[in-house]
Amino acid sequence: MSTRSDSPNLAPPLSSVLLASAGVVEDVLDGRSLTEALAEVDGALRPATQAVSFHAMRYLGWADAVGREMVQRYPSVLFESLLLVSLTLLKEEGDAAVALPGMPVYAPHTVVDQAVTAAAGSRALASYKGMLNACLRRFLRERAALEAAVADSPEAQFNHPGWWVKQLTVAYPKQWREILAASNLPAPLTLRVNRRRATREQVLAAFEEAGLAAEAVGQSGVVLATPKPVTQLPGFAEGWWSVQDAGAQLAAELLAPADGMRVLDACAAPGGKTAHLLELADIDLLALDADADRLGRVEQNLERLGLGGGHVRLKAADAADLDAWWDGKPFDAVLADVPCTASGIVRRHPDIRWLRRENDLRRTASLQTRILDALWSTVAPGGRLLYVTCSVFPIEGTRQALEFLQRHSDATRLDAPGQLLPVAVDATPAAQHDGFFYALFAKQS
């Protein structure tokens, strides 16, 4: 899916944004990530398309339920996507307009008009513009009845797949509603100060001088009251900080590297935890990732932060395939930030909930087990392994840690936070974090 803006120096018309967003949603419905789809939207069209697409992902369950009340069979996935995107922009109660970052405010009748214009301008949708117009106008007339008809649908109520909601109700009977609500909110912009380049006080002072409200969080974090493009923030080019959620900043601190240690960062991309380890101590670090392209991003991040050089080596390899990368010399500390469903970072990647399937849980848990068991053999006696996932599902966290202890009699579990849940719906940005699981193990000498 590729869409280009004809007017790179002007704000694109809403019809163009809607059509581009529909193409992005179509890609997600076909199993492609939102990040990949948005990368193909060019020029001035991308910022507004990203804002609309993210909004659509957060309300897709509701829109899909309402849409199916009106249309028994969609003529195409692109038509479905344009209808769903348009409905999410009409979700506000009554005739209240919807304001999106970087976009003007549009009233409901404008959304309908521009959606029809978008369909009319598309060869694939032109013959269905009347059908789209009828659906959207029916929604405006019959909003209350249509919403009442889908009120019992978990997808419509919570904007997550039904299986996802069920998993959380079982795992967290007292907190599941708050988890779902928090997961549907945009995340704050949280940074981690690079102590080798700047102090937190220096960064906060620079932000204040630039008129940006920010406050400290954790040991090295700074959270902005209002997110801004990172390249426009003071200290970006100088490598003063990295973007990293407050919950993710705990990883390197828990592993506690010390000067001279031999450390492994398995599954390292995009490199936030890799950089943090190098910021904390002068270590001999090997950063692995199975994806060579993503490993390139790690290298770029380290260069910006001034952390590249002989003390860190990057290698593209499967962490579980020891013969492909390990020289047989054990590590003092291993960071195992393993692949998972990423269910804890949905507010940053709202498409994840629609891309995952329930059977992914057992598949990722099996992969995690394979990686953990392989990595444990590389830990030196007296060394430590930190198991990390950005998941809220127990099969990828609590259960995985317990089963690891049962398989390895030489492992001792040390203090670590365990499951962190993204539940601070009404909290200040500094009190918010994504969902993570942490388990720290020591190998008996």
LOPAKE-476401 format. One record per residue (C-alpha): residue number from 1; residue in three letters; chain; x, y, z. Coordinates in pm, whole numbers, plus 50000, padded with zeros to 5 digits. Example, Ala and Ser with C-alpha at 12.3 -4.5 7.8 and 13.67 -1.06 7.14 Angstrom:
% LOPAKE-476401
{1, "Ala", "A", {51230, 49550, 50780}}
{2, "Ser", "A", {51367, 49894, 50714}}
//
This chain:
% LOPAKE-476401
{1, "Met", "A", {50000, 50000, 50000}}
{2, "Ser", "A", {50162, 50327, 49892}}
{3, "Thr", "A", {50000, 50669, 49889}}
{4, "Arg", "A", {50167, 50996, 49792}}
{5, "Ser", "A", {50070, 51351, 49876}}
{6, "Asp", "A", {50027, 51585, 49577}}
{7, "Ser", "A", {50084, 51897, 49793}}
{8, "Pro", "A", {50387, 51841, 50014}}
{9, "Asn", "A", {50388, 52198, 50149}}
{10, "Leu", "A", {50018, 52214, 50236}}
{11, "Ala", "A", {49800, 52032, 50486}}
{12, "Pro", "A", {49645, 51743, 50290}}
{13, "Pro", "A", {49265, 51736, 50248}}
{14, "Leu", "A", {49079, 51506, 50485}}
{15, "Ser", "A", {48962, 51292, 50192}}
{16, "Ser", "A", {49326, 51207, 50111}}
{17, "Val", "A", {49401, 51132, 50476}}
{18, "Leu", "A", {49096, 50906, 50504}}
{19, "Leu", "A", {49187, 50713, 50191}}
{20, "Ala", "A", {49548, 50671, 50302}}
{21, "Ser", "A", {49435, 50565, 50650}}
{22, "Ala", "A", {49194, 50315, 50497}}
{23, "Gly", "A", {49485, 50165, 50305}}
{24, "Val", "A", {49686, 50137, 50626}}
{25, "Val", "A", {49397, 49971, 50812}}
{26, "Glu", "A", {49348, 49736, 50517}}
{27, "Asp", "A", {49711, 49629, 50556}}
{28, "Val", "A", {49664, 49566, 50928}}
{29, "Leu", "A", {49351, 49360, 50863}}
{30, "Asp", "A", {49565, 49158, 50619}}
{31, "Gly", "A", {49821, 49093, 50895}}
{32, "Arg", "A", {50077, 49366, 50833}}
{33, "Ser", "A", {50207, 49589, 51114}}
{34, "Leu", "A", {50096, 49950, 51140}}
{35, "Thr", "A", {50459, 50063, 51141}}
{36, "Glu", "A", {50532, 49889, 50811}}
{37, "Ala", "A", {50215, 50020, 50648}}
{38, "Leu", "A", {50272, 50379, 50759}}
{39, "Ala", "A", {50629, 50370, 50627}}
{40, "Glu", "A", {50485, 50363, 50274}}
{41, "Val", "A", {50275, 50678, 50321}}
{42, "Asp", "A", {50484, 50959, 50179}}
{43, "Gly", "A", {50550, 51324, 50253}}
{44, "Ala", "A", {50307, 51564, 50416}}
{45, "Leu", "A", {50035, 51298, 50419}}
{46, "Arg", "A", {50207, 51079, 50678}}
{47, "Pro", "A", {50163, 51273, 51006}}
{48, "Ala", "A", {49787, 51312, 50968}}
{49, "Thr", "A", {49751, 50956, 50838}}
{50, "Gln", "A", {49941, 50827, 51139}}
{51, "Ala", "A", {49716, 51022, 51378}}
{52, "Val", "A", {49398, 50893, 51213}}
{53, "Ser", "A", {49530, 50536, 51184}}
{54, "Phe", "A", {49630, 50520, 51550}}
{55, "His", "A", {49289, 50656, 51647}}
{56, "Ala", "A", {49122, 50396, 51425}}
{57, "Met", "A", {49320, 50111, 51581}}
{58, "Arg", "A", {49208, 50218, 51930}}
{59, "Tyr", "A", {48839, 50208, 51835}}
{60, "Leu", "A", {48842, 49938, 51568}}
{61, "Gly", "A", {48648, 49685, 51777}}
{62, "Trp", "A", {48362, 49927, 51831}}
{63, "Ala", "A", {48363, 50041, 51468}}
{64, "Asp", "A", {48367, 49683, 51338}}
{65, "Ala", "A", {48071, 49584, 51555}}
{66, "Val", "A", {47870, 49890, 51446}}
{67, "Gly", "A", {47966, 49843, 51081}}
{68, "Arg", "A", {47846, 49484, 51079}}
{69, "Glu", "A", {47509, 49597, 51211}}
{70, "Met", "A", {47471, 49798, 50891}}
{71, "Val", "A", {47651, 49585, 50631}}
{72, "Gln", "A", {47612, 49208, 50616}}
{73, "Arg", "A", {47885, 49164, 50357}}
{74, "Tyr", "A", {48152, 49417, 50263}}
{75, "Pro", "A", {48224, 49452, 49891}}
{76, "Ser", "A", {48599, 49470, 49964}}
{77, "Val", "A", {48846, 49499, 50252}}
{78, "Leu", "A", {48933, 49853, 50140}}
{79, "Phe", "A", {48567, 49957, 50160}}
{80, "Glu", "A", {48544, 49800, 50503}}
{81, "Ser", "A", {48856, 49986, 50611}}
{82, "Leu", "A", {48732, 50325, 50488}}
{83, "Leu", "A", {48399, 50274, 50664}}
{84, "Leu", "A", {48569, 50171, 50989}}
{85, "Val", "A", {48811, 50465, 50982}}
{86, "Ser", "A", {48525, 50706, 50916}}
{87, "Leu", "A", {48316, 50558, 51197}}
{88, "Thr", "A", {48600, 50598, 51446}}
{89, "Leu", "A", {48611, 50969, 51362}}
{90, "Leu", "A", {48237, 50989, 51432}}
{91, "Lys", "A", {48256, 50810, 51765}}
{92, "Glu", "A", {48229, 51123, 51981}}
{93, "Glu", "A", {47886, 51170, 52136}}
{94, "Gly", "A", {47631, 51392, 51962}}
{95, "Asp", "A", {47773, 51624, 51697}}
{96, "Ala", "A", {48097, 51700, 51879}}
{97, "Ala", "A", {48390, 51741, 51643}}
{98, "Val", "A", {48695, 51519, 51666}}
{99, "Ala", "A", {49035, 51684, 51720}}
{100, "Leu", "A", {49347, 51488, 51626}}
{101, "Pro", "A", {49714, 51587, 51672}}
{102, "Gly", "A", {49842, 51794, 51381}}
{103, "Met", "A", {49501, 51816, 51212}}
{104, "Pro", "A", {49221, 52073, 51196}}
{105, "Val", "A", {48891, 52002, 51372}}
{106, "Tyr", "A", {48626, 51838, 51154}}
{107, "Ala", "A", {48256, 51824, 51226}}
{108, "Pro", "A", {48068, 51495, 51163}}
{109, "His", "A", {47906, 51617, 50839}}
{110, "Thr", "A", {48254, 51706, 50710}}
{111, "Val", "A", {48383, 51358, 50790}}
{112, "Val", "A", {48094, 51205, 50595}}
{113, "Asp", "A", {48142, 51439, 50299}}
{114, "Gln", "A", {48517, 51380, 50285}}
{115, "Ala", "A", {48480, 51003, 50320}}
{116, "Val", "A", {48246, 50998, 50020}}
{117, "Thr", "A", {48490, 51220, 49831}}
{118, "Ala", "A", {48767, 50975, 49914}}
{119, "Ala", "A", {48563, 50685, 49779}}
{120, "Ala", "A", {48470, 50879, 49465}}
{121, "Gly", "A", {48837, 50950, 49394}}
{122, "Ser", "A", {48941, 50586, 49423}}
{123, "Arg", "A", {48904, 50356, 49124}}
{124, "Ala", "A", {48852, 50063, 49362}}
{125, "Leu", "A", {48581, 50239, 49566}}
{126, "Ala", "A", {48403, 50481, 49331}}
{127, "Ser", "A", {48114, 50245, 49259}}
{128, "Tyr", "A", {48049, 50206, 49634}}
{129, "Lys", "A", {48041, 50574, 49730}}
{130, "Gly", "A", {47661, 50570, 49759}}
{131, "Met", "A", {47676, 50269, 49989}}
{132, "Leu", "A", {47936, 50441, 50208}}
{133, "Asn", "A", {47732, 50761, 50223}}
{134, "Ala", "A", {47420, 50566, 50325}}
{135, "Cys", "A", {47604, 50382, 50603}}
{136, "Leu", "A", {47761, 50691, 50754}}
{137, "Arg", "A", {47441, 50895, 50741}}
{138, "Arg", "A", {47249, 50606, 50892}}
{139, "Phe", "A", {47495, 50596, 51177}}
{140, "Leu", "A", {47445, 50966, 51248}}
{141, "Arg", "A", {47065, 50918, 51247}}
{142, "Glu", "A", {47054, 50591, 51440}}
{143, "Arg", "A", {47362, 50618, 51662}}
{144, "Ala", "A", {47183, 50528, 51987}}
{145, "Ala", "A", {47009, 50221, 51843}}
{146, "Leu", "A", {47321, 50093, 51666}}
{147, "Glu", "A", {47538, 50134, 51975}}
{148, "Ala", "A", {47274, 49963, 52191}}
{149, "Ala", "A", {47275, 49668, 51951}}
{150, "Val", "A", {47648, 49608, 52006}}
{151, "Ala", "A", {47660, 49696, 52376}}
{152, "Asp", "A", {47719, 49334, 52486}}
{153, "Ser", "A", {48008, 49277, 52246}}
{154, "Pro", "A", {48347, 49259, 52428}}
{155, "Glu", "A", {48517, 49395, 52116}}
{156, "Ala", "A", {48281, 49694, 52104}}
{157, "Gln", "A", {48300, 49760, 52478}}
{158, "Phe", "A", {48674, 49729, 52527}}
{159, "Asn", "A", {48823, 49757, 52176}}
{160, "His", "A", {49027, 49441, 52218}}
{161, "Pro", "A", {48961, 49093, 52075}}
{162, "Gly", "A", {48722, 48883, 52281}}
{163, "Trp", "A", {48986, 48620, 52358}}
{164, "Trp", "A", {49221, 48892, 52486}}
{165, "Val", "A", {48951, 49026, 52721}}
{166, "Lys", "A", {48878, 48674, 52847}}
{167, "Gln", "A", {49247, 48604, 52918}}
{168, "Leu", "A", {49275, 48920, 53127}}
{169, "Thr", "A", {48954, 48859, 53322}}
{170, "Val", "A", {49088, 48520, 53430}}
{171, "Ala", "A", {49440, 48644, 53509}}
{172, "Tyr", "A", {49344, 48971, 53679}}
{173, "Pro", "A", {48984, 48951, 53806}}
{174, "Lys", "A", {49014, 49282, 53995}}
{175, "Gln", "A", {49221, 49481, 53745}}
{176, "Trp", "A", {49127, 49367, 53396}}
{177, "Arg", "A", {48902, 49663, 53318}}
{178, "Glu", "A", {49170, 49911, 53420}}
{179, "Ile", "A", {49432, 49726, 53215}}
{180, "Leu", "A", {49213, 49743, 52905}}
{181, "Ala", "A", {49128, 50109, 52961}}
{182, "Ala", "A", {49493, 50206, 53011}}
{183, "Ser", "A", {49599, 50004, 52706}}
{184, "Asn", "A", {49364, 50210, 52491}}
{185, "Leu", "A", {49521, 50546, 52584}}
{186, "Pro", "A", {49814, 50710, 52404}}
{187, "Ala", "A", {50138, 50665, 52597}}
{188, "Pro", "A", {50341, 50956, 52735}}
{189, "Leu", "A", {50678, 51038, 52581}}
{190, "Thr", "A", {50938, 50912, 52828}}
{191, "Leu", "A", {51312, 50952, 52782}}
{192, "Arg", "A", {51616, 50798, 52951}}
{193, "Val", "A", {51907, 51034, 53009}}
{194, "Asn", "A", {52245, 50914, 52879}}
{195, "Arg", "A", {52461, 50977, 53184}}
{196, "Arg", "A", {52778, 50966, 52972}}
{197, "Arg", "A", {52663, 51273, 52780}}
{198, "Ala", "A", {52440, 51471, 53018}}
{199, "Thr", "A", {52280, 51488, 53360}}
{200, "Arg", "A", {51906, 51473, 53416}}
{201, "Glu", "A", {51920, 51824, 53562}}
{202, "Gln", "A", {52087, 51947, 53243}}
{203, "Val", "A", {51817, 51789, 53025}}
{204, "Leu", "A", {51532, 51924, 53239}}
{205, "Ala", "A", {51687, 52272, 53231}}
{206, "Ala", "A", {51718, 52260, 52851}}
{207, "Phe", "A", {51356, 52153, 52818}}
{208, "Glu", "A", {51241, 52431, 53051}}
{209, "Glu", "A", {51434, 52688, 52849}}
{210, "Ala", "A", {51262, 52557, 52536}}
{211, "Gly", "A", {50921, 52594, 52703}}
{212, "Leu", "A", {50864, 52219, 52737}}
{213, "Ala", "A", {50704, 52091, 53058}}
{214, "Ala", "A", {50881, 51777, 53183}}
{215, "Glu", "A", {50952, 51597, 53509}}
{216, "Ala", "A", {51182, 51331, 53646}}
{217, "Val", "A", {51079, 50966, 53666}}
{218, "Gly", "A", {51276, 50671, 53805}}
{219, "Gln", "A", {51655, 50686, 53832}}
{220, "Ser", "A", {51734, 50831, 53490}}
{221, "Gly", "A", {51403, 50911, 53323}}
{222, "Val", "A", {51233, 51228, 53201}}
{223, "Val", "A", {50869, 51236, 53093}}
{224, "Leu", "A", {50715, 51515, 52887}}
{225, "Ala", "A", {50375, 51656, 52973}}
{226, "Thr", "A", {50295, 51671, 52600}}
{227, "Pro", "A", {50464, 51445, 52341}}
{228, "Lys", "A", {50669, 51618, 52071}}
{229, "Pro", "A", {50865, 51491, 51767}}
{230, "Val", "A", {51189, 51365, 51920}}
{231, "Thr", "A", {51416, 51528, 51663}}
{232, "Gln", "A", {51280, 51868, 51774}}
{233, "Leu", "A", {51374, 51819, 52139}}
{234, "Pro", "A", {51691, 51968, 52291}}
{235, "Gly", "A", {51975, 51718, 52312}}
{236, "Phe", "A", {51863, 51476, 52040}}
{237, "Ala", "A", {52158, 51532, 51806}}
{238, "Glu", "A", {52396, 51550, 52102}}
{239, "Gly", "A", {52289, 51205, 52226}}
{240, "Trp", "A", {52174, 51331, 52565}}
{241, "Trp", "A", {51888, 51084, 52588}}
{242, "Ser", "A", {51697, 50795, 52432}}
{243, "Val", "A", {51325, 50726, 52408}}
{244, "Gln", "A", {51241, 50448, 52653}}
{245, "Asp", "A", {50934, 50372, 52863}}
{246, "Ala", "A", {50974, 50403, 53239}}
{247, "Gly", "A", {50899, 50033, 53284}}
{248, "Ala", "A", {51163, 49933, 53028}}
{249, "Gln", "A", {51425, 50145, 53206}}
{250, "Leu", "A", {51426, 49895, 53493}}
{251, "Ala", "A", {51593, 49622, 53289}}
{252, "Ala", "A", {51953, 49743, 53288}}
{253, "Glu", "A", {51921, 49866, 53647}}
{254, "Leu", "A", {51806, 49522, 53764}}
{255, "Leu", "A", {52087, 49344, 53581}}
{256, "Ala", "A", {52327, 49593, 53749}}
{257, "Pro", "A", {52635, 49564, 53524}}
{258, "Ala", "A", {52973, 49648, 53679}}
{259, "Asp", "A", {53297, 49756, 53515}}
{260, "Gly", "A", {53483, 49468, 53351}}
{261, "Met", "A", {53184, 49234, 53326}}
{262, "Arg", "A", {53123, 49020, 53020}}
{263, "Val", "A", {52758, 49082, 52933}}
{264, "Leu", "A", {52516, 48941, 52674}}
{265, "Asp", "A", {52211, 49132, 52549}}
{266, "Ala", "A", {52010, 48869, 52364}}
{267, "Cys", "A", {51728, 48986, 52130}}
{268, "Ala", "A", {51878, 49336, 52151}}
{269, "Ala", "A", {51692, 49540, 51884}}
{270, "Pro", "A", {51604, 49825, 51876}}
{271, "Gly", "A", {51881, 49882, 52129}}
{272, "Gly", "A", {51735, 50083, 52416}}
{273, "Lys", "A", {51843, 49833, 52681}}
{274, "Thr", "A", {52176, 49776, 52503}}
{275, "Ala", "A", {52256, 50146, 52530}}
{276, "His", "A", {52145, 50163, 52891}}
{277, "Leu", "A", {52381, 49879, 52988}}
{278, "Leu", "A", {52671, 50063, 52824}}
{279, "Glu", "A", {52575, 50385, 52998}}
{280, "Leu", "A", {52584, 50220, 53341}}
{281, "Ala", "A", {52929, 50056, 53330}}
{282, "Asp", "A", {53240, 49987, 53122}}
{283, "Ile", "A", {53156, 49634, 53012}}
{284, "Asp", "A", {53240, 49390, 52735}}
{285, "Leu", "A", {52900, 49361, 52566}}
{286, "Leu", "A", {52774, 49128, 52296}}
{287, "Ala", "A", {52439, 49236, 52147}}
{288, "Leu", "A", {52252, 48969, 51952}}
{289, "Asp", "A", {51943, 48989, 51736}}
{290, "Ala", "A", {51801, 48748, 51482}}
{291, "Asp", "A", {51705, 49035, 51249}}
{292, "Ala", "A", {52008, 49193, 51080}}
{293, "Asp", "A", {51808, 49497, 50966}}
{294, "Arg", "A", {51687, 49568, 51320}}
{295, "Leu", "A", {52042, 49523, 51444}}
{296, "Gly", "A", {52135, 49809, 51212}}
{297, "Arg", "A", {51906, 50032, 51416}}
{298, "Val", "A", {52095, 49932, 51730}}
{299, "Glu", "A", {52420, 50044, 51568}}
{300, "Gln", "A", {52267, 50378, 51466}}
{301, "Asn", "A", {52134, 50441, 51816}}
{302, "Leu", "A", {52470, 50360, 51975}}
{303, "Glu", "A", {52650, 50596, 51737}}
{304, "Arg", "A", {52414, 50886, 51821}}
{305, "Leu", "A", {52465, 50823, 52191}}
{306, "Gly", "A", {52843, 50798, 52160}}
{307, "Leu", "A", {52841, 50438, 52280}}
{308, "Gly", "A", {52987, 50255, 51980}}
{309, "Gly", "A", {53339, 50119, 51974}}
{310, "Gly", "A", {53543, 49814, 52069}}
{311, "His", "A", {53363, 49752, 52399}}
{312, "Val", "A", {53045, 49641, 52217}}
{313, "Arg", "A", {52998, 49383, 51944}}
{314, "Leu", "A", {52683, 49336, 51737}}
{315, "Lys", "A", {52596, 49000, 51581}}
{316, "Ala", "A", {52295, 48880, 51384}}
{317, "Ala", "A", {52206, 48534, 51513}}
{318, "Asp", "A", {51932, 48325, 51672}}
{319, "Ala", "A", {51997, 48347, 52047}}
{320, "Ala", "A", {51885, 47985, 52093}}
{321, "Asp", "A", {52133, 47855, 51833}}
{322, "Leu", "A", {52449, 47865, 52043}}
{323, "Asp", "A", {52666, 47711, 51772}}
{324, "Ala", "A", {52595, 48012, 51551}}
{325, "Trp", "A", {52740, 48275, 51783}}
{326, "Trp", "A", {52875, 48158, 52122}}
{327, "Asp", "A", {53251, 48115, 52170}}
{328, "Gly", "A", {53204, 47901, 52481}}
{329, "Lys", "A", {53321, 48169, 52723}}
{330, "Pro", "A", {53048, 48228, 52986}}
{331, "Phe", "A", {52887, 48561, 53064}}
{332, "Asp", "A", {52868, 48732, 53400}}
{333, "Ala", "A", {52525, 48875, 53315}}
{334, "Val", "A", {52267, 48795, 53048}}
{335, "Leu", "A", {51969, 49009, 52949}}
{336, "Ala", "A", {51699, 48789, 52793}}
{337, "Asp", "A", {51443, 49035, 52657}}
{338, "Val", "A", {51272, 48759, 52460}}
{339, "Pro", "A", {51010, 48774, 52182}}
{340, "Cys", "A", {50652, 48787, 52311}}
{341, "Thr", "A", {50302, 48896, 52213}}
{342, "Ala", "A", {50394, 49256, 52309}}
{343, "Ser", "A", {50057, 49277, 52486}}
{344, "Gly", "A", {50203, 49520, 52740}}
{345, "Ile", "A", {50287, 49792, 52487}}
{346, "Val", "A", {49953, 49817, 52309}}
{347, "Arg", "A", {49914, 50185, 52387}}
{348, "Arg", "A", {50230, 50254, 52181}}
{349, "His", "A", {50142, 49999, 51912}}
{350, "Pro", "A", {49760, 49984, 51903}}
{351, "Asp", "A", {49757, 49746, 51606}}
{352, "Ile", "A", {49911, 49464, 51814}}
{353, "Arg", "A", {49578, 49357, 51961}}
{354, "Trp", "A", {49430, 49305, 51612}}
{355, "Leu", "A", {49738, 49126, 51475}}
{356, "Arg", "A", {49770, 48868, 51753}}
{357, "Arg", "A", {49575, 48543, 51775}}
{358, "Glu", "A", {49507, 48338, 52087}}
{359, "Asn", "A", {49725, 48050, 51965}}
{360, "Asp", "A", {50018, 48294, 51953}}
{361, "Leu", "A", {50039, 48266, 52333}}
{362, "Arg", "A", {50155, 47904, 52334}}
{363, "Arg", "A", {50375, 47958, 52030}}
{364, "Thr", "A", {50564, 48250, 52187}}
{365, "Ala", "A", {50585, 48074, 52525}}
{366, "Ser", "A", {50746, 47775, 52356}}
{367, "Leu", "A", {50997, 48001, 52180}}
{368, "Gln", "A", {51075, 48176, 52509}}
{369, "Thr", "A", {51143, 47843, 52678}}
{370, "Arg", "A", {51382, 47739, 52402}}
{371, "Ile", "A", {51574, 48069, 52423}}
{372, "Leu", "A", {51587, 48073, 52803}}
{373, "Asp", "A", {51720, 47719, 52832}}
{374, "Ala", "A", {51989, 47788, 52572}}
{375, "Leu", "A", {52096, 48116, 52731}}
{376, "Trp", "A", {52113, 47966, 53081}}
{377, "Ser", "A", {52399, 47744, 52966}}
{378, "Thr", "A", {52601, 48056, 52876}}
{379, "Val", "A", {52576, 48207, 53227}}
{380, "Ala", "A", {52886, 48176, 53442}}
{381, "Pro", "A", {52858, 48020, 53790}}
{382, "Gly", "A", {52763, 48307, 54020}}
{383, "Gly", "A", {52632, 48503, 53721}}
{384, "Arg", "A", {52283, 48637, 53661}}
{385, "Leu", "A", {52014, 48614, 53393}}
{386, "Leu", "A", {51731, 48867, 53371}}
{387, "Tyr", "A", {51417, 48741, 53196}}
{388, "Val", "A", {51209, 49022, 53044}}
{389, "Thr", "A", {50892, 49039, 52837}}
{390, "Cys", "A", {50669, 49330, 52742}}
{391, "Ser", "A", {50362, 49113, 52801}}
{392, "Val", "A", {50073, 49106, 53048}}
{393, "Phe", "A", {49980, 48743, 52988}}
{394, "Pro", "A", {50093, 48505, 53268}}
{395, "Ile", "A", {50193, 48230, 53023}}
{396, "Glu", "A", {50471, 48464, 52905}}
{397, "Gly", "A", {50560, 48590, 53253}}
{398, "Thr", "A", {50475, 48437, 53589}}
{399, "Arg", "A", {50420, 48086, 53456}}
{400, "Gln", "A", {50732, 48095, 53240}}
{401, "Ala", "A", {50948, 48198, 53538}}
{402, "Leu", "A", {50807, 47925, 53763}}
{403, "Glu", "A", {50861, 47658, 53500}}
{404, "Phe", "A", {51217, 47780, 53443}}
{405, "Leu", "A", {51296, 47722, 53811}}
{406, "Gln", "A", {51147, 47373, 53790}}
{407, "Arg", "A", {51371, 47287, 53494}}
{408, "His", "A", {51694, 47429, 53639}}
{409, "Ser", "A", {51790, 47319, 53989}}
{410, "Asp", "A", {52100, 47542, 53979}}
{411, "Ala", "A", {51888, 47860, 53946}}
{412, "Thr", "A", {51797, 48085, 54239}}
{413, "Arg", "A", {51537, 48355, 54194}}
{414, "Leu", "A", {51642, 48701, 54314}}
{415, "Asp", "A", {51431, 49009, 54390}}
{416, "Ala", "A", {51268, 49166, 54083}}
{417, "Pro", "A", {50935, 49342, 54020}}
{418, "Gly", "A", {50760, 49046, 53855}}
{419, "Gln", "A", {50453, 49160, 53662}}
{420, "Leu", "A", {50412, 49533, 53598}}
{421, "Leu", "A", {50064, 49621, 53475}}
{422, "Pro", "A", {49971, 49933, 53273}}
{423, "Val", "A", {49685, 50034, 53500}}
{424, "Ala", "A", {49744, 50403, 53582}}
{425, "Val", "A", {49455, 50540, 53376}}
{426, "Asp", "A", {49412, 50869, 53565}}
{427, "Ala", "A", {49773, 50912, 53680}}
{428, "Thr", "A", {50016, 51182, 53573}}
{429, "Pro", "A", {50252, 51089, 53287}}
{430, "Ala", "A", {50533, 51031, 53538}}
{431, "Ala", "A", {50328, 50760, 53712}}
{432, "Gln", "A", {50255, 50566, 53392}}
{433, "His", "A", {50443, 50276, 53239}}
{434, "Asp", "A", {50387, 49995, 52992}}
{435, "Gly", "A", {50325, 49633, 53087}}
{436, "Phe", "A", {50641, 49431, 53161}}
{437, "Phe", "A", {50746, 49116, 53338}}
{438, "Tyr", "A", {51081, 49083, 53518}}
{439, "Ala", "A", {51240, 48774, 53675}}
{440, "Leu", "A", {51604, 48770, 53786}}
{441, "Phe", "A", {51793, 48442, 53832}}
{442, "Ala", "A", {52138, 48368, 53976}}
{443, "Lys", "A", {52336, 48057, 53880}}
{444, "Gln", "A", {52470, 47870, 54179}}
{445, "Ser", "A", {52850, 47856, 54199}}
//
